[in-house]
Amino acid sequence: MPRKKLKKVLPTHEKIKEQKFLKIFGNFLHKRELWSLSRRKVVGGVLIGIFVACLPMPFQMILSTFLAIYFSVNLPISFALIFISNPFTMPPLFYFEYKLGNLILGAADAVEFNFDSMYDNFDQIALSLWTGALVLGVFSSIVCAIFVNYFWIISVRKERKR
């Protein structure tokens, strides 16, 4: 069952409570729903984590945490999934998002890889990048949430048959 596997991997509520750097969130982190391993809470965490991972912005961890608290979904899952975008995956991810944004907007490539060109065309680059990021984030988070939901249901059914 997915719940048992997740409990082995995820930190306990008590360990999280001990972290001093999480004090900025106050008592919000102590809500039980944020640590629930129900299917709906985990799928919600997947939606938020994947979506935020696609956004070209700093401090994705803070945004992911605030969204998980606001929508009351599984916080560790949403937090862990933002690390899909890391220093190794960001360049190809952002390039793909930029190209996708250009395709959606019907814009030509505004980039020659030099600082003058990037500075002169910053508004077009940012618009294409954010358009692609939002479309990719929504699409990929929905697809991942559907897969997690489906495999969770299949896993529970197999467990019940035993």
C-alpha positions as CSV (number, residue, x, y, z in Angstrom):
1,M,0.0,0.0,0.0
2,P,1.4,3.5,-0.9
3,R,0.7,4.8,2.6
4,K,3.0,2.4,4.3
5,K,5.9,3.1,1.8
6,L,5.5,6.8,2.2
7,K,5.5,6.6,6.0
8,K,8.9,4.9,5.8
9,V,10.4,7.7,3.7
10,L,8.8,10.9,5.0
11,P,10.0,12.6,8.2
12,T,7.7,12.4,11.2
13,H,5.6,15.3,12.4
14,E,7.8,15.6,15.5
15,K,11.0,15.8,13.5
16,I,9.6,18.6,11.4
17,K,8.4,20.4,14.6
18,E,12.0,20.5,15.9
19,Q,13.3,22.4,12.8
20,K,14.0,26.0,13.8
21,F,14.0,27.5,10.3
22,L,10.3,26.5,9.9
23,K,9.2,28.8,12.7
24,I,8.2,31.4,10.2
25,F,5.1,29.3,9.4
26,G,4.0,29.4,13.0
27,N,1.4,26.9,14.1
28,F,0.2,26.3,10.5
29,L,2.7,23.4,10.1
30,H,1.0,21.6,13.0
31,K,-2.3,21.0,11.2
32,R,-2.9,17.3,10.8
33,E,-4.2,17.6,7.2
34,L,-0.7,18.7,6.0
35,W,0.7,15.4,7.1
36,S,-2.1,13.2,6.1
37,L,-1.3,10.4,3.7
38,S,-4.8,10.1,2.3
39,R,-5.0,9.7,-1.5
40,R,-6.6,13.1,-1.9
41,K,-4.0,15.0,0.2
42,V,-1.1,13.3,-1.6
43,V,-2.6,13.9,-5.1
44,G,-3.1,17.6,-4.0
45,G,0.6,17.7,-2.9
46,V,1.6,16.3,-6.3
47,L,-0.4,18.9,-8.1
48,I,1.2,21.8,-6.2
49,G,4.8,20.3,-6.2
50,I,4.9,19.7,-9.9
51,F,3.3,23.0,-10.8
52,V,5.7,25.0,-8.6
53,A,8.7,23.0,-9.9
54,C,7.9,24.3,-13.4
55,L,7.9,27.9,-12.4
56,P,11.0,29.9,-13.3
57,M,11.4,31.7,-9.9
58,P,13.5,31.6,-6.8
59,F,12.3,30.4,-3.4
60,Q,10.0,27.7,-4.8
61,M,10.1,26.0,-1.4
62,I,8.4,28.9,0.2
63,L,5.7,29.1,-2.4
64,S,5.1,25.4,-2.3
65,T,4.8,25.4,1.5
66,F,2.4,28.4,1.5
67,L,0.2,26.7,-1.2
68,A,0.2,23.4,0.6
69,I,-0.9,25.2,3.8
70,Y,-3.5,27.2,2.0
71,F,-5.0,24.3,0.1
72,S,-4.5,21.9,3.0
73,V,-2.7,19.2,1.1
74,N,0.3,16.9,1.9
75,L,3.1,19.3,2.7
76,P,6.1,16.8,2.4
77,I,5.0,15.6,-1.0
78,S,4.5,19.1,-2.4
79,F,7.8,20.2,-0.9
80,A,9.8,17.2,-2.1
81,L,8.5,17.4,-5.7
82,I,9.8,21.0,-6.3
83,F,13.3,19.5,-6.3
84,I,12.5,18.2,-9.8
85,S,13.8,21.6,-10.9
86,N,17.4,21.7,-9.6
87,P,20.6,23.3,-11.0
88,F,21.0,20.4,-13.4
89,T,17.5,20.3,-14.8
90,M,16.7,24.0,-14.8
91,P,18.6,25.0,-18.0
92,P,16.9,22.3,-20.2
93,L,13.5,22.9,-18.4
94,F,13.6,26.7,-18.9
95,Y,14.7,26.3,-22.5
96,F,11.8,24.0,-23.2
97,E,9.4,26.3,-21.5
98,Y,10.8,29.3,-23.5
99,K,10.4,27.3,-26.7
100,L,6.9,26.2,-25.7
101,G,5.9,29.8,-24.9
102,N,7.2,31.0,-28.3
103,L,5.1,28.3,-29.9
104,I,2.0,29.2,-28.0
105,L,2.5,33.0,-28.6
106,G,3.6,32.6,-32.2
107,A,6.7,34.6,-31.4
108,A,10.1,34.2,-33.1
109,D,13.2,33.4,-31.1
110,A,14.3,36.6,-29.6
111,V,17.5,35.2,-28.3
112,E,21.0,35.2,-29.5
113,F,23.2,33.9,-26.7
114,N,24.8,37.2,-25.7
115,F,23.9,39.6,-22.9
116,D,23.1,42.5,-25.1
117,S,20.5,40.5,-27.0
118,M,19.0,39.1,-23.8
119,Y,18.9,42.5,-22.1
120,D,17.2,44.1,-25.2
121,N,14.6,41.4,-25.5
122,F,14.0,40.7,-21.8
123,D,10.3,41.4,-22.0
124,Q,9.7,39.0,-24.9
125,I,11.9,36.3,-23.3
126,A,10.1,36.6,-19.9
127,L,6.7,36.5,-21.5
128,S,7.6,33.4,-23.5
129,L,9.3,31.7,-20.6
130,W,6.4,32.4,-18.2
131,T,3.7,31.4,-20.7
132,G,5.5,28.1,-21.4
133,A,6.1,27.5,-17.7
134,L,2.4,28.0,-16.7
135,V,1.2,25.8,-19.6
136,L,3.8,23.1,-18.8
137,G,3.2,23.4,-15.1
138,V,-0.6,23.0,-15.4
139,F,-0.4,20.2,-17.9
140,S,2.4,18.2,-16.2
141,S,0.9,18.6,-12.7
142,I,-2.5,17.3,-13.9
143,V,-0.9,14.4,-15.8
144,C,1.2,13.4,-12.7
145,A,-1.8,13.8,-10.4
146,I,-3.9,11.5,-12.6
147,F,-1.1,8.9,-12.6
148,V,-0.6,9.0,-8.9
149,N,-4.3,8.8,-8.3
150,Y,-4.7,5.8,-10.7
151,F,-1.7,3.9,-9.3
152,W,-2.9,4.6,-5.7
153,I,-6.3,3.1,-6.5
154,I,-4.8,0.1,-8.3
155,S,-2.4,-0.5,-5.3
156,V,-5.3,-0.4,-2.8
157,R,-7.3,-2.8,-4.9
158,K,-4.4,-5.2,-5.1
159,E,-3.9,-5.0,-1.4
160,R,-7.6,-5.7,-0.7
161,K,-7.5,-8.8,-2.9
162,R,-4.8,-10.3,-0.7
